[in-house]
Amino acid sequence: MSENKRKERPEERKAVLGMSLLVLVLSVGVLMAGILVLKLSPHIPILVCTFIMVIYGLYLGIPWAEMMSKAMESIASSLEAIIIVMTIGMVVGSWVACGTVPYVIWGGLKLFTPAFLLPFTVVLCAVMSTLTGSSWTTVGTVGVAFLGIGVSMGIPAPVVVGAICCGAFFGDTQSPMSDGCNFATAISGAGLYNGVKGMLCTNCPALLISFIVYIIIGLRYSVSANVSSGEQIAETLAGLEQGFHMTPAVLLPAIVLFILLAVKLPAIPTMILAAVSGVVVDVFCQKDSLADALGYLMNGYVGNTGVADVDRIITRGGMNNMMSTVALMIFSMWMAGVLQRVGIISVLLEKISKMVTKIVPLVSLTNILTFVFSYFAADPYLAMTLPSKALEGAYDDLELNRSVLCRSVGNAVLFAPMVPWGSGGLYVSATLGIAVSSYIPYYFMGYLAPLLCILFAAVGIGNYKVNKD
C-alpha cells in the first residue's frame, strides 16, 4: 500500500541555453551591484547569487538535497586551502611579533630606493614562488615585508601589492612544485615538461613587460621623492627600532620555513612549524611572555610603537583576522557546487565548443572561458577543468599540441588574485589588507598573459603542432 502511495520524483529537466544565460547575467548584475554600487563585502551578493541558481535548479526539478550535496563536495574540496589560510594568518601574526617582518622592512628601507623596489619585488617574489611552488607562502612572508617597505617609501600600497602578485603567481603557474602548474599540465593532457614549455612561451614575456613597467613606475616615485619622504623613512626606521629588538636572530623563522619547503614537508605542517618558530623567537628575542606570543597566533599583532604609520604597517595577521575570508570561501564554493549541479556551465560549453574551427577564435575562447569560470566557479582548478574538457577535441582537430591548450587554461592560476570572492583574491586581500579592486589595475601579469596567448596565436608564435613521428 505504501508503495502505491509513494509519489514519484518529478522528472528532472535539462538546463537550456536561454535560461542559463539569463541566470548568469542576473547573477553578474547582482555581484556588480552589490560590490561596486552598494560597496558591500562579497558575502551577501554571493549568497544571493547562490539562491538565484538554487531557484533555477528547483525549477528544473533538481531536489534541494542534491544541490546541497554537490555544494558540500565543492566545499570539502577547498578545506585544505581554508586551513592553509588560517595557518598563514598564524605565521604572519607570529612573524611580525617576533621581529622577522619588521627586521626585513628595516633592512629594506636602508638598502632599497623607490626606483628599484618594485622591479626587485617582482623578481624576488617570482624566484621564491618558483622555488617553493607556492604563491600564498610568498605573499604571506616576503610579500608582507615588501608591502611595509614600499608604503614606508611613499609608494601606494595597491601598486606594491600588484608587483607582489605579478611575481608570486608567475612562480605558482610555472613551478613544477606547484599544484596549479601540475594540474594545468595534467588536465590539458600536455604533460609536465611540454606544458611548462608552452606556458613559458607567454608567461616569460608577460613577466618581462611587467618588470619593465614597474621600473618606469619606480622611477616616477624616485623622481617625486622629496624631503618629506626621507623624513617618513627615518621616522619608520626609528619606530621599528623602538618597537623591536633588531638582531639577525629574528630571521630564524624564515630559515626554518625555507628548510621545511626544501624537504617538501606538506603545506599545513610547514606553516604551523613556521608559526611556532616565530613564537619561540618572540619569547627569546622580543621578551614577550609565552601567553602573549601564543595570543598573536589567534588575534594577530597590534603595533604599539607610538608611530602611527609604523603601527599601521605592522598591525596584521592572526587566525581571527582570516575568518571573514574563510566564510567567503565557503560561500563561494557553495555557489560553485550549485552551479555545477544545475548544469548551467555544461549547456553553455556544449553550444560554444561546436562553434570554433580556427586557432585564433579557439585560443581566444579558451582564455575567455577560463576567465569567466574563474569568476563564477571561484576556483582555479574548476576553471581549468571545464574549458579543457569542452575544447580539447577542437585543439586535436586543428592538430595543435596540447601545450597550446595548457598555457590558456593555466592562466586560471594567474586569474586567481583577480577574483574578489575566489580563494586567491580573498587570501591576498586578507593577508595584505588591500582590496582586490584596488590592486587589480597594477596586476599586469593577469592582463598580459592571456592577451599574449591570443596575440601569439594570431602571429604564429608558439602554435606548436602535434608531432606525428
C-alpha positions in Angstrom: 0.0 0.0 0.0 2.8 2.4 1.0 4.5 1.7 -2.3 1.4 2.8 -4.2 1.1 6.0 -2.3 4.7 6.9 -2.7 5.0 9.9 -5.0 7.2 9.6 -8.0 10.0 12.1 -8.2 9.3 14.7 -10.9 11.4 14.2 -14.0 14.5 16.4 -14.0 14.6 18.8 -16.9 17.9 19.7 -18.6 19.1 23.3 -18.4 18.5 25.2 -21.6 20.8 27.9 -23.2 18.4 30.9 -23.0 17.5 30.4 -19.3 21.1 29.6 -18.4 22.4 32.8 -19.9 19.6 34.8 -18.2 20.6 33.3 -14.8 24.3 34.1 -15.4 23.5 37.7 -16.5 21.3 38.2 -13.5 24.0 36.8 -11.2 26.6 39.1 -12.7 24.2 42.0 -12.2 23.8 41.1 -8.5 27.5 40.8 -7.9 28.4 44.0 -9.7 25.6 46.0 -8.0 26.4 44.6 -4.5 30.2 45.0 -4.7 30.6 48.1 -7.0 27.5 50.1 -6.4 26.5 49.3 -2.8 30.1 48.8 -1.7 29.2 45.6 0.2 31.7 42.9 1.0 31.1 39.9 -1.4 29.5 37.7 1.2 25.8 38.7 0.7 26.0 39.2 -3.1 27.5 35.7 -3.4 24.7 34.3 -1.2 22.0 36.0 -3.3 23.6 34.6 -6.5 23.6 31.1 -5.0 19.9 31.3 -4.3 19.2 32.6 -7.8 20.9 29.4 -9.1 19.1 27.3 -6.5 15.7 28.6 -7.6 16.6 27.8 -11.2 17.6 24.3 -10.1 14.3 23.8 -8.3 12.5 24.9 -11.4 14.4 22.2 -13.4 13.2 19.6 -10.8 16.5 19.2 -9.0 15.9 18.4 -5.3 17.4 20.8 -2.8 19.2 17.9 -1.1 21.1 17.1 -4.4 22.2 20.7 -4.8 23.4 20.8 -1.2 25.2 17.5 -1.6 27.1 18.9 -4.6 27.8 22.1 -2.7 29.2 20.0 0.2 31.5 18.2 -2.2 32.7 21.6 -3.5 33.3 23.0 0.0 35.1 19.8 1.0 37.5 20.2 -1.9 38.5 23.6 -0.5 39.1 22.5 3.1 42.8 22.2 2.8 43.0 25.7 1.3 40.8 27.1 4.1 43.1 25.5 6.7 46.2 26.9 4.9 44.6 30.4 5.0 44.2 30.1 8.8 47.7 28.8 9.4 49.3 31.6 7.3 47.3 34.1 9.4 49.2 32.5 12.4 52.5 32.8 10.6 52.0 36.5 9.8 51.0 37.3 13.4 53.9 35.5 14.9 56.5 36.7 12.4 55.5 40.3 12.9 55.5 39.9 16.7 58.9 38.1 16.8 60.5 40.8 14.6 61.1 38.8 11.4 58.9 41.0 9.2 60.0 44.3 10.9 63.6 43.4 10.5 63.2 42.8 6.8 61.4 46.1 6.4 64.0 47.8 8.5 66.8 46.4 6.3 64.9 47.0 3.1 64.4 50.7 3.9 68.2 51.0 4.3 69.0 49.0 1.2 66.5 50.0 -1.5 65.3 53.1 -3.2 61.8 53.7 -4.7 63.3 53.4 -8.2 64.4 49.7 -7.7 62.0 48.4 -5.0 59.1 47.5 -7.3 61.1 45.6 -10.0 63.1 43.9 -7.3 59.8 42.9 -5.6 58.6 41.3 -8.9 61.9 39.3 -9.4 62.3 38.1 -5.8 58.6 37.1 -5.5 58.9 35.2 -8.8 62.1 33.4 -7.7 60.7 32.5 -4.3 57.3 31.3 -5.7 59.1 29.2 -8.4 61.4 27.6 -5.8 58.6 26.9 -3.3 55.8 26.3 -5.7 53.5 28.5 -3.5 52.2 31.9 -4.3 50.4 32.0 -0.9 53.6 31.4 1.1 55.4 34.1 -0.9 52.6 36.6 -0.4 52.3 35.9 3.3 56.1 36.2 4.0 58.2 38.3 1.7 55.1 40.0 0.4 54.1 41.4 3.8 57.7 42.7 4.2 57.9 44.3 0.8 54.5 46.0 1.3 55.8 47.5 4.5 58.9 48.8 2.7 57.0 50.2 -0.2 54.4 52.0 2.0 57.2 53.5 4.1 58.8 54.9 0.9 55.6 56.6 -0.1 54.6 54.1 -2.8 50.9 53.4 -2.8 50.0 50.1 -1.3 48.0 48.8 -4.3 51.0 49.4 -6.6 53.2 47.3 -4.3 50.6 44.5 -4.0 50.3 44.4 -7.8 54.1 43.9 -8.0 54.0 41.2 -5.3 51.2 39.3 -7.1 52.9 39.5 -10.5 55.9 37.7 -9.2 54.2 35.3 -6.8 51.6 34.0 -9.2 54.1 33.7 -12.1 56.0 31.2 -10.0 52.9 29.4 -9.0 52.0 29.0 -12.7 55.4 27.8 -13.8 56.9 25.9 -10.9 56.9 22.0 -11.2 56.4 22.0 -7.4 53.2 24.0 -7.7 49.8 22.3 -7.6 48.5 24.8 -10.1 51.2 24.0 -12.6 50.9 20.3 -12.2 47.1 20.4 -12.5 47.2 22.5 -15.7 49.7 20.2 -17.4 47.7 17.1 -16.4 44.1 18.3 -17.1 45.2 19.7 -20.6 47.0 16.4 -21.4 50.2 18.3 -22.2 52.5 16.5 -19.8 54.7 18.4 -17.3 57.7 19.3 -19.4 55.7 20.0 -22.5 53.1 22.0 -20.6 55.7 24.1 -18.7 57.4 24.9 -22.1 54.1 26.0 -23.5 53.3 28.3 -20.6 56.8 29.8 -20.6 56.2 31.0 -24.2 53.7 33.6 -23.0 54.3 34.0 -19.2 58.0 35.0 -19.5 57.3 37.9 -21.9 54.4 38.9 -19.7 56.7 38.9 -16.6 59.4 40.8 -18.5 56.9 43.5 -19.7 55.6 43.8 -16.1 59.2 44.2 -14.8 59.8 47.0 -17.3 56.6 48.8 -16.4 57.5 48.6 -12.7 60.9 50.1 -13.5 59.1 53.0 -15.1 56.7 53.3 -12.2 59.5 53.1 -9.7 61.4 55.9 -11.4 58.3 58.0 -11.2 58.2 57.6 -7.4 62.0 58.1 -7.2 61.8 61.4 -9.0 58.8 62.6 -6.9 60.6 61.6 -3.7 61.3 64.7 -1.5 62.4 65.7 1.9 59.1 64.6 3.4 59.5 61.0 2.1 63.1 60.9 3.6 61.7 62.1 6.9 59.0 59.4 6.7 61.6 56.7 6.1 63.7 58.0 9.0 60.6 58.0 11.2 59.7 54.5 10.2 63.2 53.2 11.0 63.1 54.9 14.4 59.7 53.4 15.1 60.8 49.9 14.2 64.0 50.2 16.3 61.9 51.5 19.2 59.3 48.6 19.0 61.6 45.7 18.3 65.0 44.3 19.2 66.7 44.3 15.8 69.0 41.3 15.5 69.7 38.8 12.7 68.5 36.1 15.1 64.9 37.1 14.3 65.4 35.7 10.7 65.4 32.2 12.2 61.7 31.5 11.4 62.4 32.4 7.7 65.3 29.9 7.7 63.1 27.3 9.3 60.5 27.9 6.6 63.0 27.5 3.7 64.3 24.3 5.2 60.8 22.8 5.5 60.0 23.8 2.0 63.3 22.3 0.7 62.5 18.9 2.3 59.0 19.2 0.8 57.0 18.9 4.0 53.3 19.4 3.3 52.0 22.9 3.4 49.9 22.8 6.6 52.6 21.4 9.0 55.1 23.7 7.3 53.0 26.7 8.2 52.3 25.5 11.7 56.0 24.9 12.4 56.9 28.3 10.9 54.4 29.9 13.2 55.7 28.0 16.2 59.3 29.1 15.4 58.1 32.7 15.4 56.6 32.1 18.9 60.0 30.8 20.2 61.9 33.7 18.7 59.3 36.2 20.1 59.8 34.9 23.6 63.6 34.9 23.5 64.3 37.9 21.3 61.4 40.3 22.0 60.9 39.2 25.6 57.2 38.7 25.3 55.5 36.2 27.6 54.6 32.8 26.2 50.9 33.7 26.6 51.3 36.9 24.6 53.3 35.1 21.9 50.7 32.4 21.5 47.9 35.0 21.6 49.4 36.6 18.4 48.7 33.4 16.6 45.0 33.8 17.2 44.5 37.6 17.3 47.4 38.9 15.3 49.9 41.6 16.2 48.8 45.1 17.1 51.5 47.7 16.7 52.3 49.9 19.7 55.5 51.8 18.7 54.0 55.2 19.1 54.5 56.0 15.4 51.1 55.8 13.6 52.5 54.8 10.2 54.6 52.1 11.6 51.7 50.7 13.7 49.5 50.6 10.7 52.2 48.6 8.7 52.8 46.0 11.4 49.2 45.6 12.7 48.2 42.4 10.9 48.0 38.6 11.0 46.2 36.2 13.3 43.7 33.4 12.7 40.8 35.6 13.7 41.5 38.1 11.0 41.2 35.3 8.4 37.7 34.2 9.5 35.8 36.6 7.1 37.9 35.2 4.3 37.1 31.6 5.4 33.4 32.4 5.4 33.6 33.9 1.9 35.5 30.9 0.6 32.7 28.6 1.9 30.0 30.7 0.3 31.9 30.8 -3.0 32.4 27.1 -3.1 28.7 26.6 -2.2 27.8 28.7 -5.2 30.3 26.8 -7.4 28.8 23.4 -6.3 25.2 24.6 -7.1 26.3 26.0 -10.4 27.8 22.6 -11.4 24.8 20.6 -10.3 22.3 22.8 -12.1 24.2 22.3 -15.3 24.4 25.9 -16.5 28.1 25.6 -17.4 27.6 22.3 -19.2 24.9 23.6 -21.6 26.9 26.7 -22.4 30.0 24.7 -23.2 28.1 22.2 -25.3 26.9 25.0 -27.5 30.1 27.1 -27.7 32.5 24.2 -28.3 31.0 23.4 -31.7 31.5 27.0 -33.0 35.3 27.2 -33.2 37.2 25.8 -36.1 40.2 28.2 -36.3 43.1 28.7 -34.0 42.7 32.4 -33.0 39.0 32.1 -32.1 39.8 28.8 -30.3 42.6 30.2 -28.2 40.5 33.4 -27.6 37.5 31.4 -26.5 39.7 29.2 -24.2 41.1 32.2 -22.4 37.7 33.9 -22.1 36.0 30.8 -20.7 38.9 30.3 -18.3 38.5 33.9 -17.1 34.7 33.6 -16.8 34.8 30.3 -14.9 37.5 31.7 -12.6 34.9 34.2 -11.5 31.8 32.0 -11.3 33.4 28.8 -10.1 35.6 30.8 -7.7 38.2 28.0 -8.1 41.2 27.9 -10.5 41.1 24.1 -10.7 37.4 24.0 -11.9 38.2 27.0 -14.2 40.9 24.8 -15.8 38.9 21.6 -16.0 35.8 22.9 -17.8 37.4 24.6 -20.8 40.0 21.7 -21.1 37.3 19.0 -21.3 35.0 21.1 -23.6 37.6 22.2 -26.1 40.3 19.6 -26.2 38.7 18.0 -29.2 38.9 21.2 -31.1 42.6 21.5 -30.4 43.1 17.9 -31.7 41.1 18.7 -34.8 43.5 21.5 -35.6 46.4 19.2 -34.9 47.7 21.6 -32.1 50.0 20.3 -29.4 48.2 20.2 -26.0 50.8 22.7 -24.7 48.8 25.4 -26.5 45.7 24.4 -24.6 47.7 24.2 -21.4 49.0 27.8 -21.5 45.5 29.1 -22.0 43.8 27.2 -19.2 46.9 27.6 -17.0 46.0 31.3 -16.9 43.4 30.4 -14.3 46.2 30.4 -11.7 47.1 34.0 -12.8 43.4 35.0 -12.7 43.1 33.8 -9.1 44.1 37.0 -7.3 41.7 39.0 -9.6 38.5 37.3 -8.2 37.3 39.1 -5.1 35.4 36.1 -3.8 37.9 33.4 -5.0 40.4 31.8 -2.8 43.4 33.7 -4.4 41.8 37.2 -4.2 40.5 36.6 -0.7 43.9 35.4 0.5 45.8 38.3 -0.9 43.3 40.8 0.3 43.1 39.4 3.8 46.9 38.9 4.2 48.0 42.3 2.8 44.9 44.3 3.8 44.3 45.7 0.3 41.0 45.3 -1.6 41.2 43.3 -4.8 39.6 46.2 -6.7 42.4 48.5 -5.6 45.4 46.4 -6.8 43.9 44.8 -10.0 44.9 47.8 -12.2 48.5 47.2 -11.2 48.5 43.4 -11.6 49.9 43.4 -15.1 50.5 39.7 -15.4 46.8 39.0 -15.1 46.1 41.0 -18.3 49.3 40.4 -20.3 49.4 36.6 -20.2 46.0 35.9 -21.8 46.5 38.8 -24.3 49.9 37.4 -25.3 48.2 33.9 -25.7 45.8 35.4 -28.2 48.4 37.6 -29.9 50.9 34.8 -30.3 48.2 32.5 -31.8 47.4 35.2 -34.3 51.0 35.8 -35.4 52.0 32.1 -35.3 54.4 32.2 -32.3 54.3 29.0 -30.2 51.5 27.4 -32.2 53.2 24.0 -31.7 51.8 21.2 -33.8 51.4 17.6 -32.8 54.5 15.6 -33.5 53.3 12.7 -35.8 56.7 10.9 -36.0 
